[in-house]
Amino acid sequence: DNGHVVNATGTLGDYLTAWLDTYTRSGTVKRSTIAATTNHIVNHIVPRIGHIPLAKLTAANVQSFYGDLLTTGEAHYKSGRGLSPKSVRNIAGTLHKALSEGVRFDQITRNVADGISLPRYERRELQRWEPYQIGQFLRHRADHGDYLYAVWRLMFAIGLRRGEVLG
């Protein structure tokens, strides 16, 4: 026993399943966040480390798990390639939050995911079109009778982002 479990028994998977149910029913979280959190737990965390008894979960287990996600993160359901550093960081955030709430509600005495090194993530620089490229695009769309021409023109004229246009 690592001395960090107070009231929680069973495996990490058991704990996360119960935590996810409470988190989902809290009414404080957006549906999209619940969907992402569920995906992290069901498709990544539980299949790889969910079998570990919560009382035996160590920082080393968690660090190794993050490394595995980087190298073979998609093995359970896709190509077997590693996940991106950003995806690993998001999954790590889910695990950290769940364990932090266990500490907050006196189920565990410490969060073994605290202080774990996460993969470095650098945001890609945005690619912007030059004004002449926008003109070429709009002319091409107009010449081909694109029914979205007005949307494209509005988007470029006032600087709407993709999500704003779709909304």
Rosetta constraint file for C-alpha pairs under 8 A:
AtomPair CA 1 CA 55 HARMONIC 5.52 0.50
AtomPair CA 1 CA 56 HARMONIC 5.70 0.50
AtomPair CA 2 CA 55 HARMONIC 6.12 0.50
AtomPair CA 2 CA 56 HARMONIC 5.97 0.50
AtomPair CA 2 CA 57 HARMONIC 7.71 0.50
AtomPair CA 2 CA 58 HARMONIC 7.65 0.50
AtomPair CA 3 CA 55 HARMONIC 7.26 0.50
AtomPair CA 3 CA 109 HARMONIC 7.78 0.50
AtomPair CA 4 CA 55 HARMONIC 6.71 0.50
AtomPair CA 4 CA 108 HARMONIC 5.37 0.50
AtomPair CA 4 CA 109 HARMONIC 4.73 0.50
AtomPair CA 4 CA 110 HARMONIC 5.54 0.50
AtomPair CA 4 CA 111 HARMONIC 7.93 0.50
AtomPair CA 5 CA 9 HARMONIC 7.70 0.50
AtomPair CA 5 CA 54 HARMONIC 7.13 0.50
AtomPair CA 5 CA 55 HARMONIC 5.47 0.50
AtomPair CA 5 CA 107 HARMONIC 6.43 0.50
AtomPair CA 5 CA 108 HARMONIC 4.25 0.50
AtomPair CA 5 CA 109 HARMONIC 6.00 0.50
AtomPair CA 5 CA 110 HARMONIC 7.92 0.50
AtomPair CA 6 CA 106 HARMONIC 6.76 0.50
AtomPair CA 6 CA 107 HARMONIC 5.14 0.50
AtomPair CA 6 CA 108 HARMONIC 4.91 0.50
AtomPair CA 6 CA 109 HARMONIC 6.40 0.50
AtomPair CA 7 CA 106 HARMONIC 7.12 0.50
AtomPair CA 7 CA 107 HARMONIC 4.60 0.50
AtomPair CA 7 CA 108 HARMONIC 6.70 0.50
AtomPair CA 8 CA 15 HARMONIC 7.12 0.50
AtomPair CA 8 CA 54 HARMONIC 7.38 0.50
AtomPair CA 8 CA 107 HARMONIC 5.25 0.50
AtomPair CA 8 CA 108 HARMONIC 6.74 0.50
AtomPair CA 9 CA 15 HARMONIC 7.71 0.50
AtomPair CA 9 CA 53 HARMONIC 7.67 0.50
AtomPair CA 9 CA 54 HARMONIC 6.67 0.50
AtomPair CA 9 CA 55 HARMONIC 7.30 0.50
AtomPair CA 10 CA 14 HARMONIC 6.06 0.50
AtomPair CA 10 CA 15 HARMONIC 7.13 0.50
AtomPair CA 10 CA 53 HARMONIC 5.56 0.50
AtomPair CA 10 CA 54 HARMONIC 6.17 0.50
AtomPair CA 10 CA 55 HARMONIC 7.90 0.50
AtomPair CA 11 CA 15 HARMONIC 6.38 0.50
AtomPair CA 11 CA 50 HARMONIC 6.34 0.50
AtomPair CA 11 CA 51 HARMONIC 5.66 0.50
AtomPair CA 11 CA 52 HARMONIC 5.34 0.50
AtomPair CA 11 CA 53 HARMONIC 3.84 0.50
AtomPair CA 11 CA 54 HARMONIC 4.88 0.50
AtomPair CA 11 CA 55 HARMONIC 7.88 0.50
AtomPair CA 12 CA 16 HARMONIC 6.05 0.50
AtomPair CA 12 CA 46 HARMONIC 7.53 0.50
AtomPair CA 12 CA 49 HARMONIC 7.27 0.50
AtomPair CA 12 CA 50 HARMONIC 4.87 0.50
AtomPair CA 12 CA 51 HARMONIC 6.46 0.50
AtomPair CA 12 CA 52 HARMONIC 5.82 0.50
AtomPair CA 12 CA 53 HARMONIC 5.80 0.50
AtomPair CA 12 CA 54 HARMONIC 4.77 0.50
AtomPair CA 12 CA 57 HARMONIC 7.62 0.50
AtomPair CA 13 CA 17 HARMONIC 6.03 0.50
AtomPair CA 13 CA 45 HARMONIC 7.93 0.50
AtomPair CA 13 CA 46 HARMONIC 5.28 0.50
AtomPair CA 13 CA 49 HARMONIC 7.63 0.50
AtomPair CA 13 CA 50 HARMONIC 4.00 0.50
AtomPair CA 13 CA 51 HARMONIC 6.21 0.50
AtomPair CA 13 CA 52 HARMONIC 7.72 0.50
AtomPair CA 14 CA 18 HARMONIC 6.37 0.50
AtomPair CA 14 CA 50 HARMONIC 7.56 0.50
AtomPair CA 15 CA 19 HARMONIC 6.03 0.50
AtomPair CA 15 CA 54 HARMONIC 7.53 0.50
AtomPair CA 16 CA 20 HARMONIC 5.84 0.50
AtomPair CA 16 CA 41 HARMONIC 7.21 0.50
AtomPair CA 16 CA 98 HARMONIC 6.99 0.50
AtomPair CA 17 CA 21 HARMONIC 6.34 0.50
AtomPair CA 18 CA 22 HARMONIC 6.45 0.50
AtomPair CA 19 CA 23 HARMONIC 5.98 0.50
AtomPair CA 19 CA 98 HARMONIC 6.71 0.50
AtomPair CA 20 CA 24 HARMONIC 5.87 0.50
AtomPair CA 20 CA 38 HARMONIC 7.24 0.50
AtomPair CA 21 CA 25 HARMONIC 6.23 0.50
AtomPair CA 22 CA 26 HARMONIC 6.05 0.50
AtomPair CA 23 CA 27 HARMONIC 7.98 0.50
AtomPair CA 23 CA 29 HARMONIC 7.69 0.50
AtomPair CA 24 CA 29 HARMONIC 7.18 0.50
AtomPair CA 24 CA 34 HARMONIC 6.33 0.50
AtomPair CA 29 CA 33 HARMONIC 6.47 0.50
AtomPair CA 29 CA 34 HARMONIC 6.70 0.50
AtomPair CA 30 CA 34 HARMONIC 6.40 0.50
AtomPair CA 31 CA 35 HARMONIC 6.14 0.50
AtomPair CA 32 CA 36 HARMONIC 6.26 0.50
AtomPair CA 33 CA 37 HARMONIC 6.01 0.50
AtomPair CA 34 CA 38 HARMONIC 5.94 0.50
AtomPair CA 35 CA 39 HARMONIC 6.16 0.50
AtomPair CA 36 CA 40 HARMONIC 6.24 0.50
AtomPair CA 37 CA 41 HARMONIC 6.28 0.50
AtomPair CA 37 CA 91 HARMONIC 7.84 0.50
AtomPair CA 37 CA 94 HARMONIC 6.21 0.50
AtomPair CA 38 CA 42 HARMONIC 5.84 0.50
AtomPair CA 39 CA 43 HARMONIC 5.45 0.50
AtomPair CA 39 CA 44 HARMONIC 7.37 0.50
AtomPair CA 40 CA 44 HARMONIC 5.31 0.50
AtomPair CA 40 CA 45 HARMONIC 6.26 0.50
AtomPair CA 40 CA 91 HARMONIC 5.49 0.50
AtomPair CA 40 CA 94 HARMONIC 7.05 0.50
AtomPair CA 41 CA 45 HARMONIC 4.84 0.50
AtomPair CA 41 CA 46 HARMONIC 5.73 0.50
AtomPair CA 41 CA 91 HARMONIC 7.96 0.50
AtomPair CA 41 CA 94 HARMONIC 7.78 0.50
AtomPair CA 41 CA 95 HARMONIC 7.93 0.50
AtomPair CA 42 CA 46 HARMONIC 5.76 0.50
AtomPair CA 42 CA 47 HARMONIC 7.09 0.50
AtomPair CA 43 CA 47 HARMONIC 6.48 0.50
AtomPair CA 43 CA 76 HARMONIC 7.45 0.50
AtomPair CA 43 CA 77 HARMONIC 7.96 0.50
AtomPair CA 44 CA 48 HARMONIC 6.34 0.50
AtomPair CA 44 CA 73 HARMONIC 7.57 0.50
AtomPair CA 44 CA 76 HARMONIC 8.00 0.50
AtomPair CA 44 CA 91 HARMONIC 7.81 0.50
AtomPair CA 45 CA 49 HARMONIC 5.79 0.50
AtomPair CA 45 CA 50 HARMONIC 6.13 0.50
AtomPair CA 45 CA 91 HARMONIC 7.84 0.50
AtomPair CA 45 CA 95 HARMONIC 7.78 0.50
AtomPair CA 46 CA 50 HARMONIC 3.78 0.50
AtomPair CA 46 CA 51 HARMONIC 7.08 0.50
AtomPair CA 47 CA 51 HARMONIC 7.79 0.50
AtomPair CA 47 CA 76 HARMONIC 7.99 0.50
AtomPair CA 48 CA 65 HARMONIC 7.28 0.50
AtomPair CA 49 CA 61 HARMONIC 7.77 0.50
AtomPair CA 49 CA 65 HARMONIC 7.24 0.50
AtomPair CA 52 CA 56 HARMONIC 6.65 0.50
AtomPair CA 52 CA 57 HARMONIC 6.22 0.50
AtomPair CA 53 CA 57 HARMONIC 6.36 0.50
AtomPair CA 57 CA 61 HARMONIC 6.42 0.50
AtomPair CA 57 CA 62 HARMONIC 7.81 0.50
AtomPair CA 57 CA 112 HARMONIC 7.38 0.50
AtomPair CA 58 CA 62 HARMONIC 6.58 0.50
AtomPair CA 58 CA 112 HARMONIC 5.87 0.50
AtomPair CA 59 CA 63 HARMONIC 6.09 0.50
AtomPair CA 59 CA 112 HARMONIC 4.95 0.50
AtomPair CA 59 CA 113 HARMONIC 5.90 0.50
AtomPair CA 59 CA 114 HARMONIC 7.98 0.50
AtomPair CA 59 CA 116 HARMONIC 7.03 0.50
AtomPair CA 60 CA 64 HARMONIC 6.03 0.50
AtomPair CA 61 CA 65 HARMONIC 6.10 0.50
AtomPair CA 62 CA 66 HARMONIC 6.36 0.50
AtomPair CA 62 CA 112 HARMONIC 7.68 0.50
AtomPair CA 62 CA 113 HARMONIC 6.46 0.50
AtomPair CA 62 CA 116 HARMONIC 7.69 0.50
AtomPair CA 63 CA 67 HARMONIC 6.44 0.50
AtomPair CA 63 CA 116 HARMONIC 6.29 0.50
AtomPair CA 63 CA 117 HARMONIC 7.30 0.50
AtomPair CA 64 CA 68 HARMONIC 6.19 0.50
AtomPair CA 65 CA 69 HARMONIC 6.29 0.50
AtomPair CA 66 CA 70 HARMONIC 6.48 0.50
AtomPair CA 66 CA 88 HARMONIC 6.51 0.50
AtomPair CA 66 CA 92 HARMONIC 7.41 0.50
AtomPair CA 66 CA 118 HARMONIC 7.54 0.50
AtomPair CA 67 CA 71 HARMONIC 6.50 0.50
AtomPair CA 68 CA 72 HARMONIC 5.71 0.50
AtomPair CA 68 CA 73 HARMONIC 6.30 0.50
AtomPair CA 68 CA 82 HARMONIC 7.73 0.50
AtomPair CA 69 CA 73 HARMONIC 3.76 0.50
AtomPair CA 69 CA 74 HARMONIC 7.52 0.50
AtomPair CA 69 CA 82 HARMONIC 5.82 0.50
AtomPair CA 69 CA 83 HARMONIC 5.79 0.50
AtomPair CA 69 CA 88 HARMONIC 6.46 0.50
AtomPair CA 70 CA 82 HARMONIC 4.46 0.50
AtomPair CA 70 CA 83 HARMONIC 5.02 0.50
AtomPair CA 70 CA 84 HARMONIC 6.52 0.50
AtomPair CA 70 CA 85 HARMONIC 6.81 0.50
AtomPair CA 70 CA 88 HARMONIC 6.86 0.50
AtomPair CA 71 CA 81 HARMONIC 6.37 0.50
AtomPair CA 71 CA 82 HARMONIC 4.05 0.50
AtomPair CA 71 CA 83 HARMONIC 7.00 0.50
AtomPair CA 72 CA 80 HARMONIC 5.15 0.50
AtomPair CA 72 CA 81 HARMONIC 4.97 0.50
AtomPair CA 72 CA 82 HARMONIC 4.23 0.50
AtomPair CA 72 CA 83 HARMONIC 7.08 0.50
AtomPair CA 73 CA 80 HARMONIC 6.47 0.50
AtomPair CA 73 CA 81 HARMONIC 6.18 0.50
AtomPair CA 73 CA 82 HARMONIC 4.46 0.50
AtomPair CA 73 CA 83 HARMONIC 4.96 0.50
AtomPair CA 74 CA 78 HARMONIC 5.12 0.50
AtomPair CA 74 CA 79 HARMONIC 5.80 0.50
AtomPair CA 74 CA 80 HARMONIC 4.56 0.50
AtomPair CA 74 CA 81 HARMONIC 5.49 0.50
AtomPair CA 74 CA 82 HARMONIC 6.02 0.50
AtomPair CA 74 CA 83 HARMONIC 6.46 0.50
AtomPair CA 75 CA 79 HARMONIC 6.09 0.50
AtomPair CA 75 CA 80 HARMONIC 3.64 0.50
AtomPair CA 75 CA 81 HARMONIC 6.69 0.50
AtomPair CA 76 CA 80 HARMONIC 7.21 0.50
AtomPair CA 83 CA 87 HARMONIC 6.08 0.50
AtomPair CA 83 CA 88 HARMONIC 6.44 0.50
AtomPair CA 84 CA 88 HARMONIC 6.35 0.50
AtomPair CA 85 CA 89 HARMONIC 6.09 0.50
AtomPair CA 85 CA 119 HARMONIC 5.41 0.50
AtomPair CA 85 CA 120 HARMONIC 6.36 0.50
AtomPair CA 85 CA 121 HARMONIC 5.56 0.50
AtomPair CA 86 CA 90 HARMONIC 6.25 0.50
AtomPair CA 86 CA 119 HARMONIC 7.93 0.50
AtomPair CA 86 CA 121 HARMONIC 5.82 0.50
AtomPair CA 87 CA 91 HARMONIC 6.25 0.50
AtomPair CA 88 CA 92 HARMONIC 6.02 0.50
AtomPair CA 88 CA 118 HARMONIC 7.86 0.50
AtomPair CA 88 CA 119 HARMONIC 7.37 0.50
AtomPair CA 89 CA 93 HARMONIC 6.12 0.50
AtomPair CA 89 CA 118 HARMONIC 6.36 0.50
AtomPair CA 89 CA 119 HARMONIC 6.93 0.50
AtomPair CA 90 CA 94 HARMONIC 6.51 0.50
AtomPair CA 91 CA 95 HARMONIC 6.46 0.50
AtomPair CA 92 CA 96 HARMONIC 5.99 0.50
AtomPair CA 92 CA 118 HARMONIC 7.86 0.50
AtomPair CA 93 CA 97 HARMONIC 6.00 0.50
AtomPair CA 94 CA 98 HARMONIC 6.22 0.50
AtomPair CA 95 CA 99 HARMONIC 6.21 0.50
AtomPair CA 95 CA 113 HARMONIC 7.47 0.50
AtomPair CA 96 CA 100 HARMONIC 5.92 0.50
AtomPair CA 96 CA 111 HARMONIC 7.28 0.50
AtomPair CA 96 CA 113 HARMONIC 5.62 0.50
AtomPair CA 96 CA 114 HARMONIC 7.16 0.50
AtomPair CA 97 CA 101 HARMONIC 6.16 0.50
AtomPair CA 98 CA 102 HARMONIC 6.41 0.50
AtomPair CA 99 CA 103 HARMONIC 6.47 0.50
AtomPair CA 99 CA 108 HARMONIC 7.82 0.50
AtomPair CA 99 CA 111 HARMONIC 5.49 0.50
AtomPair CA 99 CA 112 HARMONIC 7.76 0.50
AtomPair CA 99 CA 113 HARMONIC 7.51 0.50
AtomPair CA 100 CA 104 HARMONIC 6.21 0.50
AtomPair CA 100 CA 110 HARMONIC 7.76 0.50
AtomPair CA 100 CA 111 HARMONIC 5.80 0.50
AtomPair CA 101 CA 105 HARMONIC 6.04 0.50
AtomPair CA 102 CA 106 HARMONIC 6.11 0.50
AtomPair CA 102 CA 107 HARMONIC 4.91 0.50
AtomPair CA 102 CA 108 HARMONIC 5.44 0.50
AtomPair CA 102 CA 109 HARMONIC 7.99 0.50
AtomPair CA 102 CA 111 HARMONIC 7.93 0.50
AtomPair CA 103 CA 107 HARMONIC 5.86 0.50
AtomPair CA 103 CA 108 HARMONIC 4.88 0.50
AtomPair CA 103 CA 109 HARMONIC 5.43 0.50
AtomPair CA 103 CA 110 HARMONIC 5.86 0.50
AtomPair CA 103 CA 111 HARMONIC 6.66 0.50
AtomPair CA 129 CA 133 HARMONIC 5.80 0.50
AtomPair CA 129 CA 134 HARMONIC 6.38 0.50
AtomPair CA 130 CA 134 HARMONIC 6.54 0.50
AtomPair CA 131 CA 135 HARMONIC 6.31 0.50
AtomPair CA 132 CA 136 HARMONIC 6.19 0.50
AtomPair CA 133 CA 137 HARMONIC 6.13 0.50
AtomPair CA 134 CA 138 HARMONIC 6.15 0.50
AtomPair CA 134 CA 156 HARMONIC 7.65 0.50
AtomPair CA 135 CA 139 HARMONIC 6.06 0.50
AtomPair CA 136 CA 140 HARMONIC 6.08 0.50
AtomPair CA 137 CA 141 HARMONIC 6.18 0.50
AtomPair CA 138 CA 142 HARMONIC 6.06 0.50
AtomPair CA 138 CA 149 HARMONIC 7.24 0.50
AtomPair CA 138 CA 152 HARMONIC 7.32 0.50
AtomPair CA 138 CA 153 HARMONIC 7.02 0.50
AtomPair CA 139 CA 143 HARMONIC 6.01 0.50
AtomPair CA 140 CA 144 HARMONIC 6.27 0.50
AtomPair CA 141 CA 145 HARMONIC 6.30 0.50
AtomPair CA 141 CA 146 HARMONIC 5.25 0.50
AtomPair CA 141 CA 149 HARMONIC 6.19 0.50
AtomPair CA 142 CA 146 HARMONIC 6.08 0.50
AtomPair CA 142 CA 149 HARMONIC 6.30 0.50
AtomPair CA 145 CA 149 HARMONIC 7.66 0.50
AtomPair CA 148 CA 152 HARMONIC 6.28 0.50
AtomPair CA 149 CA 153 HARMONIC 6.13 0.50
AtomPair CA 150 CA 154 HARMONIC 6.09 0.50
AtomPair CA 151 CA 155 HARMONIC 6.01 0.50
AtomPair CA 151 CA 165 HARMONIC 7.63 0.50
AtomPair CA 152 CA 156 HARMONIC 6.29 0.50
AtomPair CA 153 CA 157 HARMONIC 5.95 0.50
AtomPair CA 154 CA 158 HARMONIC 6.20 0.50
AtomPair CA 154 CA 159 HARMONIC 7.94 0.50
AtomPair CA 154 CA 160 HARMONIC 7.75 0.50
AtomPair CA 155 CA 159 HARMONIC 5.51 0.50
AtomPair CA 155 CA 160 HARMONIC 4.81 0.50
AtomPair CA 155 CA 161 HARMONIC 7.31 0.50
AtomPair CA 155 CA 165 HARMONIC 6.91 0.50
AtomPair CA 156 CA 160 HARMONIC 6.84 0.50
AtomPair CA 160 CA 164 HARMONIC 5.93 0.50
AtomPair CA 160 CA 165 HARMONIC 6.29 0.50
AtomPair CA 161 CA 165 HARMONIC 6.33 0.50
AtomPair CA 162 CA 166 HARMONIC 6.25 0.50
AtomPair CA 163 CA 167 HARMONIC 6.05 0.50
